[in-house]
Amino acid sequence: MNCLAVFSQRIWVLLAVTVMLVKDSHQGKFERRLLNHLVNEDYNPYERPVVNDSEPLRVEFGITLQQILDVNERDQVLTSNAWLRFIWKDAYMTWDPADYGNVKDIRIPPDKIWVPDVLMYNSADDGFDGAYPSKVVISSDGSCLWVPPGIFRSTCTIEVANFPFDEQFCKMKFGSWTFHGFQLDLQKMWEEGDISNFMPNGEWDLIAVLANRSEFVYPCCPEPYPDITFTVHMKRRTLYYSFNMIIPCVLMSFLTMLTFTLPSESGEKLALGITLLLAETVFLLIISEKMPPASVVPIIGTYYAATIIMTGLSVVFTIFVLNLHHRHPDFYDMGRVCRFIFLKFLPTVLFMRKLDKHSDNMVQRGEKNEMVKVGTKLANAFNNYDQYHAMGRERAYSKELPEDFGNTTFQTTPENLVMLRETSAILEEVKYISSELRGQGEENASVVEWKYAANVIDRLCLVLFFIWTVANTLYILIAAPK
């Protein structure tokens, strides 16, 4: 029983101490009393908190840029995560901390007190104001600190001339929507925006956030309207576009040159050129979807356009080369000027092997020429024989022979006359064969010349397109901002 009595006494003592401590704590009571004192029926949140209505209320304004979320080049909109920062003094929000349990600051919702109606003029948000209505921190001397965070969508004029090596200057213009400069004196908090807690972006490098204050007088009103413009200076990271757009275009340019190294007999020259042309067109469409409609063509657009023109011309020249390669001498004859340009001048300039010295087709043509020579000699021999016995044949057919005809090789016997007739028939056949061989040799020589001219055009296009590709690539590297 004694133990139970001691335990009960201790419980009562503990409860008594707890009640005394709660009774001595006046913190909640002080804050409640302070709120009732500050936000009462006499306070009007629509009234400027100044003692003298003729004096402007000074509001310091700054911005803390947290992150660049997106830069929409086509819609020309910058989406950013930022914290706005306002500092002003409310003449009706002062108290002595000693009278309120040493409470030095208090938090009040912005709809309960006066706050500056500063908005972003160039907002592209559906609700126009993207700031979150956070509470206002009020100090005992009347200083008010309001830091509303938000996702801001602002219009931005995108300069696409140097894309993808571009730098953008996007502006965020803030100002009071209803108060003029004689009522609300909007001043810069810092010369630059706060980027100490900025989260890096994968596509853009943030260079600086510059602040500029200006005043504008509208035609309707004589009072000045101050505003503060923050210019977000950022530079695009080019690694992504270099690997995904520029390097593939350079490779396709060199593949376009390789089109002229394919032999015409392969049948793939034209197919390769058309495939490259379609691929480059697809890449150009991808770029055009990112760019806003503008009269300025970006660097990469110029590069792709030049590459597409080069590929289109390669298709045209490929068709011309195939036309030369498959020309037949029955329909086309190479004139003196063409023969001089394609068989002598251009091969010399392009350091190509001459047609009459180094050509596999020339070996075949030489063999056929030998056959033509043999046939020609045989025909000449029979022709001399025919001329030598022309008189004998005529008189043999007419049964009238000269007296000295017996001294010739042929005797006027019936067998010799039959042989003479057969020899005449053979002579005609040999002349025909000789003529055909001679014509075939000339035809083959003309075919070889046309094929050689096609090879010369291929080599010329290869050199010219290589110079074009190198110049085009150097242009985009030189024209890009350093």
C-alpha positions in Angstrom: 0.0 0.0 0.0 2.8 2.4 0.8 4.4 1.8 -2.6 1.1 2.5 -4.3 0.7 5.8 -2.4 4.2 6.9 -3.3 3.6 6.2 -7.0 0.3 8.1 -7.0 2.0 11.1 -5.4 4.6 11.2 -8.1 2.0 11.1 -10.9 0.2 14.0 -9.4 3.5 16.0 -9.1 4.3 15.3 -12.8 0.9 16.5 -13.9 1.2 19.6 -11.9 4.5 20.5 -13.4 3.2 19.9 -16.9 0.2 22.2 -16.3 2.5 24.9 -15.0 4.7 24.7 -18.0 1.8 24.9 -20.4 0.4 27.8 -18.5 3.7 29.8 -18.7 4.1 29.2 -22.6 2.5 32.2 -24.3 4.0 31.7 -27.9 0.8 30.7 -29.7 -1.1 33.3 -27.8 1.3 36.0 -28.8 1.3 35.2 -32.5 -2.5 35.0 -32.4 -2.7 38.4 -30.7 -0.2 39.8 -33.2 -2.2 38.5 -36.2 -5.3 40.0 -34.7 -3.4 43.3 -34.2 -2.0 43.4 -37.7 -4.8 42.0 -39.8 -7.9 43.7 -38.4 -10.9 45.6 -39.6 -8.9 48.8 -40.0 -6.4 47.2 -42.4 -7.4 47.3 -46.1 -5.3 45.1 -48.4 -6.3 47.2 -51.4 -4.7 50.4 -49.9 -1.1 51.2 -50.5 0.7 50.9 -47.1 2.2 54.4 -47.0 1.9 57.1 -44.5 1.7 59.9 -47.1 -0.4 59.0 -50.1 1.6 61.4 -52.3 4.8 59.5 -51.8 5.6 56.4 -54.0 6.1 53.0 -52.3 9.5 51.7 -53.0 9.5 48.0 -54.0 12.8 46.2 -54.7 12.5 43.3 -57.2 14.8 40.5 -58.1 14.7 37.1 -59.6 16.4 33.8 -58.8 16.6 31.5 -61.9 16.5 27.9 -60.9 16.3 26.0 -64.2 15.7 26.4 -68.0 13.0 23.9 -68.7 12.5 24.3 -72.4 13.2 26.6 -75.3 10.6 26.1 -78.0 12.2 27.5 -81.2 9.1 27.0 -83.3 6.7 28.7 -80.9 9.4 31.1 -79.6 8.6 30.4 -76.0 11.0 30.1 -73.1 9.9 28.0 -70.1 11.8 28.5 -66.9 11.6 27.8 -63.2 12.3 30.9 -61.2 11.7 32.5 -57.8 10.5 36.1 -57.7 11.7 38.2 -54.8 10.0 41.4 -53.6 11.0 43.6 -50.7 9.0 46.6 -49.5 7.9 48.3 -46.2 4.4 48.2 -45.0 3.7 51.1 -42.7 0.8 49.3 -41.0 2.7 46.1 -40.3 5.0 47.2 -37.5 5.1 46.1 -33.8 7.4 46.0 -30.8 8.6 42.4 -30.4 8.8 42.9 -26.6 5.0 43.3 -26.5 4.5 40.0 -28.3 6.7 37.5 -26.7 9.8 38.5 -28.7 8.1 37.5 -32.0 10.2 39.3 -34.7 8.5 38.0 -37.9 5.3 36.4 -39.0 4.0 34.8 -42.1 0.7 36.0 -43.7 -1.0 34.8 -46.9 -0.8 37.4 -49.8 -4.5 37.8 -50.0 -4.7 39.2 -46.5 -2.3 42.1 -47.0 -1.2 44.5 -49.7 1.2 43.0 -52.2 2.6 44.6 -55.4 0.7 43.6 -58.6 3.9 43.0 -60.5 3.3 40.7 -63.5 5.4 39.5 -66.4 4.4 41.6 -69.5 5.6 39.1 -72.1 3.9 36.1 -70.5 2.9 33.2 -72.8 1.1 31.2 -70.0 -2.5 30.3 -70.3 -3.2 31.9 -66.9 -0.8 34.7 -67.6 0.6 34.7 -64.1 2.5 31.5 -63.3 3.6 32.4 -59.8 2.5 30.4 -56.8 0.9 32.6 -54.0 3.3 31.8 -51.2 3.1 33.5 -47.9 4.7 36.9 -47.1 7.3 37.1 -44.4 6.8 40.3 -42.4 9.4 41.6 -39.9 8.7 43.8 -36.9 9.9 46.9 -38.6 7.4 46.5 -41.4 9.8 45.0 -43.9 7.9 42.5 -46.2 9.7 39.7 -48.0 7.7 37.9 -50.6 9.2 35.0 -52.7 6.6 33.5 -55.0 8.0 30.6 -57.0 6.6 29.6 -60.4 6.9 28.1 -63.8 7.1 31.0 -66.2 6.5 30.8 -70.0 7.7 34.0 -71.7 7.8 34.9 -75.3 11.3 35.0 -76.8 12.5 36.1 -80.2 14.6 33.3 -81.4 17.5 34.2 -83.7 17.9 31.1 -86.0 20.6 32.5 -88.3 23.5 30.7 -86.5 21.6 27.5 -85.5 22.9 25.2 -84.1 25.8 27.4 -83.0 23.5 30.2 -81.8 23.2 32.3 -78.6 19.8 33.5 -77.5 18.8 36.5 -75.5 15.4 35.9 -74.0 13.8 38.7 -72.0 11.5 38.5 -69.0 9.8 41.9 -68.5 8.2 42.6 -65.2 6.2 45.7 -64.1 3.2 46.8 -62.1 0.0 46.3 -64.0 -2.0 49.2 -62.4 0.4 51.4 -60.4 2.5 54.1 -62.2 5.9 55.3 -61.2 4.5 58.0 -58.9 2.7 55.4 -56.8 5.0 52.4 -57.0 8.7 52.9 -57.4 10.0 49.6 -58.8 13.7 49.2 -58.3 16.3 46.5 -59.1 17.4 44.4 -56.2 20.6 43.3 -57.9 22.4 44.3 -61.1 22.1 40.7 -62.3 19.7 37.8 -61.6 20.6 35.3 -59.0 21.9 32.1 -60.6 23.8 30.6 -57.7 21.4 27.7 -57.4 20.9 27.2 -61.2 20.4 23.6 -62.3 22.4 23.0 -65.6 20.4 22.3 -68.7 21.3 19.5 -71.2 20.9 21.7 -74.3 21.8 25.2 -73.1 24.6 26.8 -71.2 23.5 29.8 -69.1 25.9 32.7 -69.5 24.3 35.4 -67.4 21.0 37.0 -66.4 21.2 40.8 -66.8 18.8 43.2 -65.2 17.8 46.5 -66.7 15.3 49.1 -65.4 13.5 51.4 -67.7 10.5 53.7 -67.7 7.9 54.0 -70.4 5.4 56.8 -70.9 2.2 55.6 -72.7 0.3 58.0 -75.0 -2.8 57.7 -72.8 -1.1 58.7 -69.5 1.6 61.3 -68.6 2.9 59.2 -65.7 5.9 57.0 -66.2 5.5 53.2 -65.8 8.7 51.6 -64.6 9.6 48.0 -65.5 12.6 45.7 -65.0 13.7 43.4 -67.8 15.8 40.4 -67.1 17.7 39.2 -70.2 18.6 35.5 -70.0 21.8 35.0 -72.0 22.3 31.4 -73.0 24.3 29.4 -75.5 23.3 26.2 -77.2 25.4 23.1 -76.7 26.3 21.9 -80.2 27.5 18.4 -79.4 24.1 16.8 -79.9 23.5 18.5 -83.2 27.0 17.8 -84.4 26.6 14.0 -83.9 23.0 13.8 -85.1 22.8 16.3 -87.9 26.1 17.7 -89.1 28.3 14.5 -89.2 25.6 12.4 -91.0 25.3 15.2 -93.6 29.0 15.3 -94.1 29.1 11.5 -94.5 26.3 11.7 -97.1 28.2 14.3 -99.0 31.2 12.0 -99.3 28.9 9.2 -100.3 27.6 11.4 -103.0 31.2 11.8 -104.3 31.6 8.0 -104.2 28.8 7.7 -106.6 31.2 8.7 -109.4 33.6 5.9 -108.5 31.0 3.2 -109.2 31.4 1.5 -112.6 28.5 2.3 -115.0 28.0 -1.5 -115.6 27.1 -2.0 -111.9 23.6 -0.4 -112.3 23.7 1.1 -108.8 25.0 4.6 -109.5 21.6 6.1 -110.0 20.0 4.2 -107.1 22.6 5.4 -104.7 22.2 9.0 -105.7 18.4 9.0 -105.4 18.7 7.2 -101.9 21.1 9.9 -100.7 18.8 12.6 -102.0 15.8 11.2 -100.1 17.8 10.8 -96.9 19.0 14.4 -97.0 15.5 15.6 -97.6 14.3 13.8 -94.5 17.0 15.4 -92.4 16.1 18.9 -93.8 12.4 18.3 -92.8 13.5 17.4 -89.3 15.4 20.7 -89.0 12.5 22.7 -90.5 10.1 21.3 -87.9 12.3 22.8 -85.1 12.8 26.2 -86.7 10.2 29.1 -86.6 8.9 30.4 -89.9 11.4 33.2 -90.7 13.0 34.8 -93.6 16.5 34.0 -92.3 17.9 30.6 -93.3 20.1 29.1 -90.5 23.6 27.9 -91.1 22.7 24.2 -91.0 19.8 24.9 -93.3 22.1 26.5 -95.8 24.5 23.5 -95.5 21.8 21.0 -96.0 20.4 23.0 -99.0 23.8 23.1 -100.6 24.2 19.3 -99.9 20.8 18.5 -101.4 21.7 20.6 -104.5 25.0 18.8 -104.8 23.3 15.4 -104.5 20.6 16.5 -107.1 23.3 17.6 -109.5 25.1 14.3 -108.9 22.0 12.4 -110.0 21.8 14.6 -113.2 25.5 14.0 -114.0 25.1 10.3 -113.3 22.3 10.2 -115.9 24.5 12.0 -118.3 27.4 9.6 -117.6 25.2 6.6 -118.1 24.0 8.1 -121.4 27.6 8.5 -122.6 28.5 5.0 -121.5 25.7 3.4 -123.4 25.9 5.4 -126.6 26.0 3.4 -129.8 28.0 4.7 -132.8 25.1 4.0 -135.1 23.2 6.9 -133.5 25.9 9.1 -132.1 29.2 10.2 -133.5 31.9 11.9 -131.5 33.0 15.1 -133.2 36.4 16.7 -133.2 35.7 19.1 -130.4 34.3 16.4 -128.1 37.1 14.0 -129.0 39.7 16.7 -128.1 38.0 17.7 -124.8 37.1 14.2 -123.6 40.0 12.2 -125.0 42.9 14.6 -124.8 42.4 17.8 -122.8 40.5 16.6 -119.7 42.5 13.3 -119.3 45.6 15.4 -119.2 44.2 17.9 -116.7 42.8 15.1 -114.5 46.0 13.0 -114.7 44.2 10.1 -116.3 45.8 7.4 -118.4 45.4 8.0 -122.1 43.1 5.9 -124.2 45.6 4.8 -126.8 48.2 3.5 -124.3 46.4 2.0 -121.4 43.1 0.3 -121.9 41.9 -3.3 -121.7 39.4 -2.6 -124.4 42.3 -1.5 -126.7 43.7 -5.0 -126.5 40.5 -6.4 -127.9 40.3 -3.7 -130.4 43.9 -4.4 -131.5 43.1 -8.1 -132.0 40.1 -7.2 -134.1 42.2 -4.7 -136.1 44.6 -7.6 -136.8 41.8 -9.6 -138.2 40.8 -6.6 -140.3 44.3 -6.3 -141.6 44.5 -10.0 -142.5 41.1 -9.8 -144.3 42.2 -6.6 -146.1 45.4 -8.2 -147.3 43.5 -11.3 -148.6 41.0 -9.1 -150.3 43.8 -7.0 -151.9 45.4 -10.2 -153.1 42.2 -11.4 -154.7 41.6 -7.9 -156.1 45.0 -7.9 -157.8 44.4 -11.4 -159.1 41.0 -10.2 -160.4 42.6 -7.2 -162.1 45.3 -9.3 -163.6 42.9 -11.8 -165.1 40.0 -9.4 -165.9 40.7 -9.7 -169.6 41.0 -13.4 -169.4 37.6 -13.8 -167.6 35.8 -11.6 -170.0 37.2 -13.5 -172.9 36.7 -16.8 -171.2 33.0 -16.1 -170.9 32.9 -14.8 -174.5 35.0 -17.8 -175.8 37.5 -15.2 -177.2 41.0 -15.5 -175.8 44.1 -13.6 -176.8 47.0 -15.4 -178.4 49.3 -14.8 -175.4 46.7 -15.8 -172.9 48.2 -19.3 -172.8 51.4 -17.9 -171.4 49.6 -16.8 -168.2 49.1 -18.8 -165.1 45.6 -19.9 -166.1 45.2 -22.1 -169.1 42.0 -22.0 -171.2 40.8 -25.3 -170.0 37.2 -26.0 -168.8 38.5 -26.8 -165.3 40.3 -23.5 -165.0 37.3 -21.6 -166.2 35.1 -23.2 -163.5 37.8 -22.4 -160.9 37.9 -18.8 -162.1 34.1 -18.5 -161.6 34.3 -20.0 -158.0 37.3 -17.7 -157.2 35.2 -14.7 -158.2 32.4 -15.8 -155.9 34.9 -16.3 -153.1 36.4 -12.9 -153.8 33.0 -11.3 -153.3 32.5 -13.1 -149.9 36.0 -12.1 -148.8 35.3 -8.5 -149.6 32.1 -8.6 -147.6 33.8 -10.2 -144.6 36.6 -7.6 -144.8 34.1 -4.8 -144.9 32.2 -6.2 -141.9 35.4 -6.7 -139.9 36.5 -3.2 -140.7 33.2 -1.7 -139.7 33.0 -3.7 -136.5 36.5 -2.6 -135.6 35.5 1.1 -136.1 32.3 0.5 -134.2 34.1 -1.0 -131.3 36.6 1.8 -131.3 33.8 4.4 -131.1 32.1 2.5 -128.3 35.4 2.5 -126.3 35.7 6.2 -126.9 32.3 6.9 -125.5 32.9 4.7 -122.5 36.2 6.5 -121.9 34.5 9.9 -122.2 32.0 8.7 -119.5 34.9 7.8 -117.2 36.4 11.2 -117.8 33.1 12.9 -116.8 33.0 10.6 -113.7 36.5 11.7 -112.7 35.8 15.4 -113.4 32.6 15.2 -111.2 34.5 13.4 -108.5 37.1 16.3 -108.3 34.5 19.1 -108.5 32.2 17.6 -105.9 35.1 16.9 -103.6 36.0 20.6 -103.8 32.3 21.5 -103.2 32.0 19.3 -100.2 35.2 20.6 -98.6 34.2 24.2 -99.2 30.7 23.6 -97.9 32.1 22.0 -94.7 34.6 24.8 -94.2 31.9 27.3 -94.6 29.8 26.0 -91.8 32.8 25.8 -89.5 34.0 29.3 -90.3 30.5 30.9 -90.3 29.7 29.4 -86.9 30.2 31.9 -84.0 33.4 31.3 -82.0 
